[in-house]
Amino acid sequence: MNALGYSVVLAGVGVAIGVTALWAASPGDAAGGPADRPLKSITINTEAYTVKARTVDRRSSQITADEDMHIVGIEHFTGVQGGAWSDNGHMLSLRPDNPWTRWEKAGTGMEPTGQKGYFGYCGRDYYCEVGGIGDVTQYEMFPAGTHVFVPAGQKVYLHCYANNFNAAPKAFHHTVRLLYW
């Protein structure tokens, strides 16, 4: 065998070792890892609800995890009847207290900077309507390899804020679909 033959063999061995090392270091590919688990979903939905004219509504919905959940993405929907101008949003938390009630004095009702313990924020304000968007649907994916862990039996809360500054009642609607394994 000449020098070129040895080089090809050594390169092949090096590639095989590298691939084996990468495969072993990737927990998602190991048996029983995330790659072997099906992606599931569960929805938290307020259904449509009416907010009186010039009124702010703060409400929460919840689900209880039937099994350990590793949330890796969130599909958000916020809507307002007829695409009316409004100021509203929602966020998720493992804490039962609705933070929007604490933040009543924050002007528009939007959350203050630097708050911890909440995730999955989606908002919709009157600028959306000015831009021609009646409802907001957003997909929020977490960085690869990260997740929010919810142990079986734990509740996940959807905390909502809806400010109807119109002269007539309007329907609001908040929904999130949690994608998890």
C-alpha positions in Angstrom: 0.0 0.0 0.0 1.4 3.4 -0.9 1.2 6.7 1.1 -2.0 7.7 -0.7 -3.7 4.4 0.3 -2.6 4.9 4.0 -4.0 8.5 3.9 -7.3 7.3 2.6 -7.6 4.6 5.2 -6.6 6.9 8.1 -9.1 9.6 6.9 -11.8 7.0 6.8 -11.0 5.8 10.3 -10.9 9.4 11.5 -14.3 10.1 10.0 -15.8 6.9 11.5 -14.4 7.8 15.0 -15.7 11.4 14.7 -19.2 10.3 13.6 -19.3 7.8 16.5 -18.2 10.4 19.0 -20.8 12.9 17.8 -23.6 10.3 17.9 -22.7 9.3 21.4 -22.6 12.9 22.6 -26.0 13.7 21.2 -28.6 12.7 23.8 -31.4 13.3 21.4 -30.3 10.4 19.3 -29.6 8.0 22.1 -32.3 5.3 22.8 -35.0 6.9 25.0 -33.9 10.4 24.2 -36.1 13.2 22.8 -35.7 12.0 19.2 -37.5 8.7 20.3 -40.4 10.5 21.9 -43.3 11.8 19.9 -44.1 15.5 20.0 -47.4 16.1 21.7 -49.7 19.1 22.1 -52.2 20.4 24.5 -54.3 23.6 24.3 -55.3 26.2 26.9 -58.2 28.2 25.4 -60.3 31.0 27.0 -62.8 30.7 24.2 -64.3 34.0 23.1 -65.4 36.3 25.9 -67.0 39.8 25.9 -65.4 42.8 27.5 -67.6 45.8 28.2 -66.9 49.1 26.7 -64.0 51.0 28.1 -63.2 48.2 30.5 -60.1 46.1 31.3 -60.5 42.3 31.8 -57.8 40.2 33.5 -58.5 36.5 33.6 -56.6 33.2 33.8 -57.2 29.8 32.3 -55.2 26.6 33.3 -54.5 23.0 32.6 -53.0 20.3 34.8 -50.2 18.2 33.3 -51.2 14.6 33.1 -47.6 13.6 32.6 -44.2 15.2 32.7 -44.1 17.9 30.0 -41.0 19.3 28.3 -42.4 22.3 26.5 -40.3 23.1 23.4 -42.6 25.4 21.5 -45.8 27.5 21.8 -48.4 28.4 19.2 -50.2 31.7 20.3 -53.4 33.2 19.1 -54.9 36.5 20.3 -58.0 37.9 18.6 -60.5 40.7 18.9 -64.0 40.8 17.4 -63.9 42.6 14.1 -60.2 43.4 14.5 -61.2 46.3 16.8 -58.4 48.4 18.2 -57.4 47.2 21.6 -54.5 46.5 23.9 -54.2 42.9 25.0 -51.8 40.0 25.6 -51.2 36.8 27.5 -48.3 35.0 29.1 -47.8 31.6 30.7 -46.6 30.8 34.2 -46.4 28.0 36.7 -47.6 30.5 39.3 -51.3 30.9 39.9 -51.4 34.6 40.5 -52.3 36.7 37.5 -49.6 39.4 37.2 -51.7 41.8 35.2 -53.7 42.5 38.4 -50.4 43.6 40.1 -49.5 45.7 37.1 -52.7 47.7 37.0 -50.9 51.0 37.6 -48.3 50.4 34.8 -50.1 52.7 32.3 -51.3 50.6 29.4 -51.3 47.4 31.5 -48.3 45.9 29.8 -45.8 44.1 32.1 -42.8 45.9 33.6 -39.3 45.1 32.5 -37.3 42.4 34.3 -40.1 40.3 35.6 -39.2 36.6 36.2 -41.3 33.4 36.3 -43.3 34.0 33.1 -42.8 32.6 29.6 -44.6 32.5 26.3 -45.6 36.1 26.0 -47.8 37.2 23.0 -49.4 40.6 22.7 -51.6 42.5 20.3 -52.3 46.2 20.4 -54.0 48.7 18.2 -50.9 49.1 16.1 -51.7 45.7 14.7 -55.0 46.9 13.4 -53.4 50.1 12.0 -51.1 47.7 10.1 -54.0 45.8 8.8 -53.7 42.8 11.1 -57.0 41.8 12.8 -55.7 38.9 14.9 -52.2 37.7 15.9 -51.0 34.1 15.5 -47.4 33.5 16.5 -45.2 30.4 16.8 -42.6 30.6 19.5 -39.9 28.0 19.3 -37.3 27.6 22.1 -33.6 27.3 21.2 -32.5 23.8 20.3 -31.9 21.6 23.4 -34.0 23.8 25.7 -37.4 23.4 27.2 -39.7 24.5 30.1 -40.2 21.5 32.4 -43.6 21.0 33.9 -43.9 17.9 36.2 -46.9 15.7 36.2 -49.7 17.2 38.4 -48.4 20.8 38.0 -50.7 23.4 36.6 -49.8 25.7 33.7 -51.5 29.0 33.8 -52.5 31.3 30.8 -52.7 34.8 32.3 -54.6 37.2 30.0 -55.1 41.0 29.8 -57.7 42.6 27.5 -58.2 46.4 27.4 -61.3 47.4 25.4 -61.0 51.1 25.0 -63.8 51.1 22.4 -67.3 52.7 22.9 -69.0 49.3 22.4 -68.5 45.8 23.9 -66.0 43.6 22.0 -65.1 39.9 22.1 -61.6 38.8 23.0 -60.0 35.4 22.6 -56.7 33.9 23.8 -55.4 30.5 23.0 -52.0 28.7 23.3 -51.1 25.3 22.1 -48.1 23.9 24.1 -45.8 21.6 22.0 -44.0 19.2 24.3 -42.4 15.7 24.6 
